[in-house]
Structure formats: C-alpha cells, structure tokens
Amino acid sequence: MPKVLPEPREITTVPRISDRIFRGIVTTGGLSTLAILALIAFFLVFNGFEVIRDEGLRFLTGFDWMDAIPDEGIAATYGIGAMLYGTLVIGLLAIIFGVPIAVGAALFLSYYAPEWIKRPMVVVIDVMAAIPSVVFGLWGYFILMPHAEYWAKLIHKYLGFIPIFDMPAPAYSRSPFIAGLVLAIMIIPIVASISREVFAQTPPDRIQAAYALGATKWAMIKAVVFPYGIGGVIGGAMLGLGRALGETVAVYTVLNLVYDIRIEILLSAGGSVASMIVNKFGEADAIELRALMAAGFVLFVVTLIVNFIANAIINRTARRG
Amino acid sequence: MATISVVPSKPWRPKLSRVWPDILGALFTALSSVAIVAVTPLKGRLGFSITLIVMAVITSASISWLRRDRKAALNSVSTVFVYVAAAFVIIPLASLLFEIVSKGIVGFSFGIFTKDMSLTSADSPLSEGGLLHAVIGTLYIVLLATVISTPVGFLASLYIVEVQGRFASLVRFFVQAMSGVPSIVAGLFIYAVWMIGLGNSYNVAAGAGALAILMIPTVARTAEEVLKLIPNDLREAGLALGATQWRTVAMIILPAAKSGLVTAIILGIARVAGETAPLLLTLGGADAINLNPFEGNSSALPFYVWKNYSLGNPESIQRAWLGVFVLMIMVFMFFSLARYFGRAKGANR
C-alpha cells in the first residue's frame, strides 16, 4: 500500500491574525507610555498657556508672584525666577552632601565590607528608598532641624566671613542648608545603588592586575574602579538631582519659601518650584492656577532633561562595562 | 604508630603580631577622643563624632606610614572615610526608624483601626477617633492605581522585551525618564485633565490616576528586568513547537515570570503608597470613609499625616506620627512581600 504523504505545510513569514492582534495590543500599550508623557506636557502647556504668553520670558526670570488687585489697578505678575534659583540651590546642596556619602557607601559595599554586613546594608539602602517623602519631611522638621540649626550656627560662627555663610538675621530654621540635608538623605539610596551597579561591572581582571602590581586598595580604586565607573556615578548623581528638584512635601516642611534670590544658604529663606505649587494651590484662583500649571510645566521639562542626560550617561556606562 | 595530623597553616589568617597595632590604634583613637572632648571646649555628640573621625584619620594614617609608606597612609585615610560614609548612611535611617516607632507607638492601639475622625475634633486626645478612613482610603487608591497601571506597565515591558518593535529602545528610554517625573507634576496633570478638563471635583479616581502615572515606570522597568531573565531557550522551544508568539508569551513566558511580575506590582505599590503631593491636589481630604471612587472627597494615610501635621496642635502632631507609623508598617509589609516573591523566583530558577 503506498504511503500517502501529507500535503507539505505552507511556510510563510506572515504572522497569524492572533499574533497581529497580540502585537497590536502590546504596541499600543508600549506606546501609551509615550502618549502619557506627551499628554502631561500638552495639558500643562494648554492650561498654563495664557500665563506663559502674557509673562513671556519674565515667567522664568521674574521674582514676583502676585495676584491681581483690581481695586488698585494692579495686574497679576507671576515669575518663578526666585523659586527656580532656590530649587537649583537645594538640589546642588543635596548633591554636595549626598553624593560623596553615597559613593563612599557604594565603595564600602563593593570593596570594603565583610560579607556578613553587606546583605543587611543593601537591604537598609533599599528600605531608605522606600520611605515616603512625607516621613522624611516630618523627621526633618522635628528631629533633624534642631540639630541642623546648631550645625548652621557653628558654620556661621567659624566660616561666617564666606558670603554664602553670612547671616543678616539670626534665623537659622527652615533654611536651604537644612532642605539640602534632608534631600541629601533622600537621594543617597538611588545614587548609592547605581554607583554600586557600575562598580560591580568593573572588570575583575583589571582589579586583580592592580593588586598584583602591588597597589593598595585605594590605589586600585583610583586607577581601575573610578575610571570605569565615573560615568555611572555622574549619571546616578544627576538622577538624584532630578529627584531632588522634583521633591515636594519633604522640602515644603523644612524650607521657608521666600520670593527673593539670596546667596546665604544658612538663612531661613529659600525656594522650590514644587513646594511653591503645593503652597499656592490651596487658595489659587483660576488665573493663578494657570500660572501654577505653567510652573509645573517648567518643572516637568527641567526634571525630564536632567533625567534624559542621566539615563543616557548611565546606559552608555553600563553597556561598555 | 604515632599518627601525624597535618595542620594547615592558613597564612592569610591575621596573626596577633599583625593585628595588635590596629587594636592599639583603635583604642588610642577612642581614648584620645574621649580625653579631647573632656578637656577642650568641644562638646556634645557632634564634637565627639568630629573628634573621633579626625583622630581615626590621624592614628590610622600615622600607623600605616610608620609601618610601610605614604601610599599605605593614603590607603588607610581613604578606608576611614569609606567607613564613615557607610555610617552616615546608617545613622539617619536608624534615627528615622527609632523616632517613628517611639513617637508612633504612643497612640497606637487596636482602636485606631476601628474608628475614623468624623466624630472627633482635631485637638481631642488620641484615644478618641482613629485612622480607619485613611487606611481604607490608601488601600482603595492603591488598588485602583494598581488596576490602572499594571496592564500598561506589563504591556510596555512586553513591547520592549518580546515584541521588540521599532520604538522599543525609545519606549525604554522614555519609561526610564518617566520614573523621574516629579509626583507633584503627576498631580497637576490629573488636576488639569480630570478637574479642569472634565469638570469633576476631588475624588478617589483622580488620586488613583495620579498614583498610576508614578507607578507605571516602576512596574514596567521591574517587569522588563524579569522578562529579560527568562532564558531564550524557552522562547525558541515554544516557537519550535509551532506556537505563535502570542501563545508562547501567554503560556510559557508569563507563567515562567509569574513571581517576578508579582514583585514588579508590589514594588510599584511600595513606591506610590506613601506619595503625598499628588494626593494633596486630587483627594480633597475627608474625615470619614468614602467608597465611591467618582464622587466626594476622600482621605489616605499620607494625606492624613500631612493634614494633621499642618494643623499643628500637639494632638494633631501625635496623630501625624501615628499615621507615619501605620504608613511605614504598610510600606514595609509591601516591601517584605516584594522581597519574598523576589526570593521565591530566585529559588525556582
């Protein structure tokens, strides 16, 4: 009896209908993240458009945030210059305080720590990242601030001749210095974990080669680990900066918002765009609300740019490793 | 016949002759710091810690310089700094947890989980009222946010890892950037769409929408990492058996990644459960339980904490700390769950 061979199956590279539907749904879902970002930008600009148009560049550079007073014929002026400046100041302070500690902790975890302390400490850093900002705010206000005021007094006493440590009035509470300290503690986890990631990618043969040539641990780190990981550390620091710039409630509790540009960081006067939005939101009328939307848009763009650069640096470093 | 047992010499073991300068150095550092703090005007914990660090640097540097050379001295100085940095990471966290527990435990009782604040005024003692409405509110908002954000997050990660479409790297990059969107901006966005655009007033759905925006990147990125860990053999095996991509993903990849995907969701929840700023713009605040997501003000734990902190009288402040305590318990519960599932995944692999 002759064997009947089955018809050869048709071989095609065209995906089935089920696959096309699947791919369609997944692609829609994937692209919806882009859509959300685009929508955020669109709606903030859409609502803040009038204020941006009326104020122009003054919105970014102006120091005044005043509602209109119709009785006296004063028009509303909205400028976030002082708040932008304040945001950058506390962000930079957070970087200055936080990054050395975070990098040191990452080095400790990668090269110094004995095994038994490594795991708990990684958990500790993860836990720190999970603490809500309102908790940091309360802790900063009630626990850290009394200490920080004392430190600020000492700094002023011994380094007061430097302009940024000058004090026109003895008001040490709720200063950019304290806000910077709180933010530094908040960004330590992210900077530390990213630094640890890039340090872990240092080629082990180079490390061993450095030791074989008689390098001390520090000489090895300086010659091998830092050159390899510096990009990742910078990227992590910028990611931390992005977090610090957008931080709202923690800063609001420990910073006195003043619409003025001040160089003295120990003085109880600072600014933060995000905190200002919460501060003004409660009693804002329709026009002020538009101004707040515009301020939110500026904050969104600034943090997005910082994050873009940070991620680009980190991705490049990670790929090379 | 005498047996000869060979004892390994273990030359890497620290010998007493090598260790004693370090021990002496540590002793000297501690004693000299105490002495300096006692004699000089430096005082308090701050003075002591600064003295301790300085003395540790001086002692360790001089010991290694005497025993070896300048490079060894530099090495020991850097070692001290690295240990100090590690301590500076631990100290704030330890202080934070200590204060939360010691301040939060004061008003903690079972009763706070059975009552809300609708019949209690802000300055009445802690034994009256509770935060049931806030706990329910938080659970409710987080549940809604999870329902919204999980599909989007998973689809985004599937798009990046499985479909690998034309925009995969772009989506990946933007999801990364999205995790840096300030929470206040998410709140403003929802306010612009939901309140200004669609004319609603404060409600739970708005809060959940804002939290979902913050949750999507965490879910998507964790899920992406998890999917990348699935060995390619599984995908190829599925395709070789004649399965379509849809069947491969649905019946092989997702079951294999199940516990990791659960971890992704829980990490997302832990990320947003304590978010305050967007809720200030979207919830409106309430003192009673509200289970209607589209109607009426509501509350949540972070909101409760914030409100009581802002009220400022001693009882409210105590209530705020109580809220922080409960909030931290919730966050830690989610966090430990995530770690538990993450570890289960490791065991399976």
Chai-1 contact restraints between the chains, C-beta under 6 A:
chainA,res_idxA,chainB,res_idxB,connection_type,confidence,min_distance_angstrom,max_distance_angstrom,comment,restraint_id
A,R16,B,T244,contact,1.0,0.0,6.0,A-B,restraint_1
A,S18,B,T244,contact,1.0,0.0,6.0,A-B,restraint_2
A,S18,B,W246,contact,1.0,0.0,6.0,A-B,restraint_3
A,D19,B,T244,contact,1.0,0.0,6.0,A-B,restraint_4
A,D19,B,Q245,contact,1.0,0.0,6.0,A-B,restraint_5
A,D19,B,W246,contact,1.0,0.0,6.0,A-B,restraint_6
A,F22,B,W246,contact,1.0,0.0,6.0,A-B,restraint_7
A,R23,B,V163,contact,1.0,0.0,6.0,A-B,restraint_8
A,V26,B,L155,contact,1.0,0.0,6.0,A-B,restraint_9
A,V26,B,L158,contact,1.0,0.0,6.0,A-B,restraint_10
A,V26,B,Y159,contact,1.0,0.0,6.0,A-B,restraint_11
A,V26,B,V163,contact,1.0,0.0,6.0,A-B,restraint_12
A,T27,B,Y159,contact,1.0,0.0,6.0,A-B,restraint_13
A,T27,B,G165,contact,1.0,0.0,6.0,A-B,restraint_14
A,G29,B,V152,contact,1.0,0.0,6.0,A-B,restraint_15
A,G29,B,L155,contact,1.0,0.0,6.0,A-B,restraint_16
A,G29,B,A156,contact,1.0,0.0,6.0,A-B,restraint_17
A,G30,B,L155,contact,1.0,0.0,6.0,A-B,restraint_18
A,G30,B,A156,contact,1.0,0.0,6.0,A-B,restraint_19
A,G30,B,Y159,contact,1.0,0.0,6.0,A-B,restraint_20
A,G30,B,V171,contact,1.0,0.0,6.0,A-B,restraint_21
A,S32,B,V152,contact,1.0,0.0,6.0,A-B,restraint_22
A,T33,B,A156,contact,1.0,0.0,6.0,A-B,restraint_23
A,T33,B,V175,contact,1.0,0.0,6.0,A-B,restraint_24
A,L34,B,F174,contact,1.0,0.0,6.0,A-B,restraint_25
A,L37,B,F174,contact,1.0,0.0,6.0,A-B,restraint_26
A,L37,B,M178,contact,1.0,0.0,6.0,A-B,restraint_27
A,I40,B,F189,contact,1.0,0.0,6.0,A-B,restraint_28
A,F43,B,F189,contact,1.0,0.0,6.0,A-B,restraint_29
A,F43,B,A192,contact,1.0,0.0,6.0,A-B,restraint_30
A,F43,B,V193,contact,1.0,0.0,6.0,A-B,restraint_31
A,N47,B,A192,contact,1.0,0.0,6.0,A-B,restraint_32
A,I101,B,A85,contact,1.0,0.0,6.0,A-B,restraint_33
A,I101,B,F88,contact,1.0,0.0,6.0,A-B,restraint_34
A,G104,B,V82,contact,1.0,0.0,6.0,A-B,restraint_35
A,G104,B,A85,contact,1.0,0.0,6.0,A-B,restraint_36
A,A105,B,A85,contact,1.0,0.0,6.0,A-B,restraint_37
A,A105,B,A86,contact,1.0,0.0,6.0,A-B,restraint_38
A,A105,B,V89,contact,1.0,0.0,6.0,A-B,restraint_39
A,L107,B,V82,contact,1.0,0.0,6.0,A-B,restraint_40
A,F108,B,V82,contact,1.0,0.0,6.0,A-B,restraint_41
A,F108,B,A86,contact,1.0,0.0,6.0,A-B,restraint_42
A,Y112,B,V82,contact,1.0,0.0,6.0,A-B,restraint_43
A,V124,B,L93,contact,1.0,0.0,6.0,A-B,restraint_44
A,M128,B,L93,contact,1.0,0.0,6.0,A-B,restraint_45
A,A130,B,A270,contact,1.0,0.0,6.0,A-B,restraint_46
A,A130,B,V331,contact,1.0,0.0,6.0,A-B,restraint_47
A,A130,B,F335,contact,1.0,0.0,6.0,A-B,restraint_48
A,P132,B,G274,contact,1.0,0.0,6.0,A-B,restraint_49
A,V134,B,T276,contact,1.0,0.0,6.0,A-B,restraint_50
A,V134,B,P302,contact,1.0,0.0,6.0,A-B,restraint_51
A,V134,B,V305,contact,1.0,0.0,6.0,A-B,restraint_52
A,V134,B,W306,contact,1.0,0.0,6.0,A-B,restraint_53
A,V135,B,V324,contact,1.0,0.0,6.0,A-B,restraint_54
A,L138,B,V324,contact,1.0,0.0,6.0,A-B,restraint_55
A,W139,B,L96,contact,1.0,0.0,6.0,A-B,restraint_56
A,I143,B,E99,contact,1.0,0.0,6.0,A-B,restraint_57
A,I185,B,P92,contact,1.0,0.0,6.0,A-B,restraint_58
A,I188,B,V89,contact,1.0,0.0,6.0,A-B,restraint_59
A,T216,B,K71,contact,1.0,0.0,6.0,A-B,restraint_60
A,T216,B,N75,contact,1.0,0.0,6.0,A-B,restraint_61
A,K217,B,N75,contact,1.0,0.0,6.0,A-B,restraint_62
A,W218,B,L74,contact,1.0,0.0,6.0,A-B,restraint_63
A,W218,B,N75,contact,1.0,0.0,6.0,A-B,restraint_64
A,W218,B,S78,contact,1.0,0.0,6.0,A-B,restraint_65
A,G242,B,G180,contact,1.0,0.0,6.0,A-B,restraint_66
A,G246,B,P182,contact,1.0,0.0,6.0,A-B,restraint_67
A,T248,B,I184,contact,1.0,0.0,6.0,A-B,restraint_68
A,T248,B,A277,contact,1.0,0.0,6.0,A-B,restraint_69
A,V249,B,T276,contact,1.0,0.0,6.0,A-B,restraint_70
A,V249,B,A277,contact,1.0,0.0,6.0,A-B,restraint_71
A,A274,B,P182,contact,1.0,0.0,6.0,A-B,restraint_72
A,A274,B,I184,contact,1.0,0.0,6.0,A-B,restraint_73
A,I277,B,I184,contact,1.0,0.0,6.0,A-B,restraint_74
A,V278,B,L280,contact,1.0,0.0,6.0,A-B,restraint_75
A,G296,B,V185,contact,1.0,0.0,6.0,A-B,restraint_76
A,G296,B,L188,contact,1.0,0.0,6.0,A-B,restraint_77
A,L299,B,P182,contact,1.0,0.0,6.0,A-B,restraint_78
A,L299,B,V185,contact,1.0,0.0,6.0,A-B,restraint_79
A,F300,B,V185,contact,1.0,0.0,6.0,A-B,restraint_80
A,T303,B,G180,contact,1.0,0.0,6.0,A-B,restraint_81
A,T303,B,P182,contact,1.0,0.0,6.0,A-B,restraint_82
A,L304,B,A177,contact,1.0,0.0,6.0,A-B,restraint_83
A,N307,B,A177,contact,1.0,0.0,6.0,A-B,restraint_84
A,N307,B,G180,contact,1.0,0.0,6.0,A-B,restraint_85
A,F308,B,A177,contact,1.0,0.0,6.0,A-B,restraint_86
A,N311,B,Q176,contact,1.0,0.0,6.0,A-B,restraint_87
